[in-house]
Amino acid sequence: MKTYFVLFFLCLGLTSTAQKQEVQKSIEMFFEGFHQRDSIKIKSVCADKMILQSISESSTKGNKLSDETAKEFYKSIASIPSNIKFEEKILSYNIQIDGTMAHVWAPYEFYLNDKLSHTGVNTFTLFKEKKSWKIIYLIDTRRK
């Protein structure tokens, strides 16, 4: 009987790890597309009705919440001039899953032309649609 319990919990743990890896792969694909300025690649891991928001934190100007449509976001990524170098470094992933919903907390550093521009946290909410995880909500904080 103990053997069955051990096997059950081992299988449960492996399933959980595999699910987290799938979620992380979706986020990694998002950033691959982001860094390549490839809106098609980004769209492949995003829901059609994805919601995007940003919180800019400033001690002098106060905090500001802004919204962006998915269409505006894709257009802005595709229109970044090729002479501008940018990189968003994800420092870690904290992934939580409940059935077909996942939440990812991912602190980051953003570099523009090799200089640190700002830091913050991305939070992604994903929905498992058929066999793939799709980003349905993205909000980030930005501070200098």
C-alpha positions in Angstrom: 0.0 0.0 0.0 2.8 2.4 0.8 4.3 1.7 -2.6 1.1 2.9 -4.3 1.1 6.1 -2.3 4.7 6.8 -3.2 4.1 6.1 -6.9 0.9 8.2 -6.9 2.7 11.2 -5.4 5.7 10.7 -7.6 3.5 10.8 -10.7 1.6 13.8 -9.4 4.9 15.6 -8.9 6.1 14.7 -12.4 2.9 15.9 -14.0 3.1 19.2 -12.1 6.7 19.8 -13.2 5.8 19.0 -16.8 2.9 21.4 -16.7 5.1 24.2 -15.3 7.6 23.6 -18.0 4.9 23.9 -20.6 3.8 27.2 -19.1 7.4 28.5 -18.9 7.9 27.5 -22.6 5.0 29.7 -23.6 6.5 32.7 -21.7 9.9 32.0 -23.3 8.3 31.8 -26.8 6.7 35.2 -26.0 10.1 36.7 -25.2 11.8 35.0 -28.2 9.2 36.8 -30.5 9.6 40.0 -28.5 13.4 40.1 -28.9 13.1 39.1 -32.6 10.4 41.8 -33.2 8.3 38.9 -34.5 4.6 39.6 -33.7 3.6 36.3 -35.4 5.6 34.3 -32.9 4.3 36.4 -30.0 0.7 35.8 -31.2 1.2 32.1 -31.3 1.2 32.0 -27.4 -1.3 34.8 -26.8 -5.1 34.6 -26.7 -7.0 36.8 -29.2 -8.5 38.9 -26.5 -5.3 39.3 -24.4 -5.3 42.2 -21.9 -2.1 44.2 -21.4 -1.5 46.7 -18.7 1.6 48.5 -17.2 2.2 50.2 -13.9 4.8 52.9 -14.1 6.2 53.7 -10.6 7.7 57.1 -10.1 8.5 58.9 -6.8 8.2 62.3 -8.5 5.3 61.8 -10.9 3.3 59.3 -8.9 2.1 55.9 -10.1 0.3 55.4 -13.4 -1.7 52.5 -14.8 -1.9 52.3 -18.6 -3.7 49.9 -20.9 -2.6 48.8 -24.4 -4.6 46.7 -26.8 -3.1 43.5 -28.2 -3.2 45.1 -31.7 -1.3 48.2 -30.5 1.3 46.0 -28.7 2.0 43.8 -31.8 2.3 46.9 -34.0 4.7 48.6 -31.6 6.9 45.4 -31.4 7.0 45.1 -35.2 7.9 48.8 -35.6 10.9 48.9 -33.3 13.8 50.1 -35.5 16.5 47.5 -36.2 19.2 49.9 -34.9 17.8 49.8 -31.4 19.1 47.0 -29.2 16.9 45.8 -26.4 16.7 42.9 -24.0 14.4 41.9 -21.3 16.1 39.5 -18.9 13.8 37.3 -16.8 15.4 36.8 -13.5 13.2 33.9 -12.2 9.8 32.2 -12.7 7.3 31.5 -10.0 4.6 29.4 -11.7 1.3 28.4 -10.1 -1.2 26.2 -11.8 -4.8 25.3 -11.0 -6.4 23.1 -13.7 -6.5 25.1 -16.9 -5.3 28.4 -15.4 -1.7 29.4 -14.6 -0.1 32.4 -13.1 3.5 33.4 -13.6 5.4 36.0 -11.5 8.6 36.9 -13.3 11.0 39.7 -12.1 13.0 41.3 -14.9 15.6 43.8 -15.9 15.2 45.7 -19.2 18.2 46.9 -21.1 18.2 49.4 -23.9 21.4 49.6 -26.0 23.2 47.6 -23.3 22.2 50.0 -20.5 19.8 49.2 -17.7 16.6 51.1 -18.5 14.3 49.9 -15.8 13.3 46.9 -13.7 10.1 45.4 -12.5 7.9 42.3 -12.5 5.8 40.7 -15.2 2.8 38.8 -14.2 1.1 36.6 -16.8 -2.2 34.7 -16.5 -2.5 31.8 -18.9 -5.3 29.6 -20.0 -4.8 26.0 -21.3 -6.6 26.0 -24.6 -6.8 22.5 -26.0 -3.2 21.4 -25.6 -1.4 24.7 -25.4 -1.0 27.5 -22.8 -2.2 30.9 -24.0 -1.4 34.3 -22.4 -4.7 36.0 -21.6 -3.5 38.7 -19.3 -0.1 40.5 -18.9 0.6 43.3 -16.4 4.0 44.6 -15.5 5.6 47.1 -13.2 8.3 49.5 -14.4 10.6 51.5 -12.2 13.8 53.4 -13.0 
